[in-house]
Amino acid sequence: MKKQNSEKTVTVRLPRISGMGEAVYVSVGERSWRIKRGCDVSIPLCAYDVLRNSELAEDKAVNYMEKIH
């Protein structure tokens, strides 16, 4: 009998960006994922949180740089 995985997942599509590689590496604790760009992939919610927090931090950094220049 297979063990049911009750971990919540979300489906994401990371955009293809020239020069950014074909995948994004995400690590949470001792787990890691290589998330391919340009296609729908299902990832655990904790990996999505890392991607989202990274995006928010980058947005804040860009806004700060624009503000001081």
N, C-alpha and C positions, 0 to 999 in steps of 0.2 A: 504494500500500500504506500502510495506517495504521500509525503508530508506536504500539507498545504502551506504556502507562503502567504502570510497575512499582512506582509509589509505593503503599505500604500505606495502606489506608483503614479507618475504623471507622464503624459506624452509631450515631448518637446521636439522642436525642429530648430537646430542652431543654424544660423545663416552661414553660407559659404562666403568667406572674406579672403580676397587675394592676399597672400603672404602670411596668413594666420594658420596654415596647416589644415589638414583634412579632418582633424578630430580635436577634442578638448579633453584633457585629463582631469578627473575630479577624484579627490580622496577624502574620505570621512573615517577617522579612526584607522583601523587596519583594513578597511575595504576601499577599493578603487574601481573606477570605471573609465573607459575610453569612449567618449560620446562622439559619434560620427556627425560631421556637419552635412547639411543639405538633405536630410531625410528624417522622417518621423521615427523617434525612438522612445521607448518606455524606460524610465529611470526611477529609482526610489526617490521618495519625497525628500530625504535628507540630501541626496545629490543635487536635486533641484534647488534646495535652499542655498547650497554653496554657490551654484551658478547665479542665482538671483542676488545674493549678497555681494558677489563679485561685481556684478553689473551695477548695483547701487553704489558701491565704493568707487568704481570708475567714473560714474556720473558725477559724484561729489568732487572727485579730484579734478575733473575737467571744468566744472563750474568754478571751483576755487582758482584754478589757473587763469580762467577767463577774467575773473574778478580782480586779480592782482596785476594783470597786464593791461 
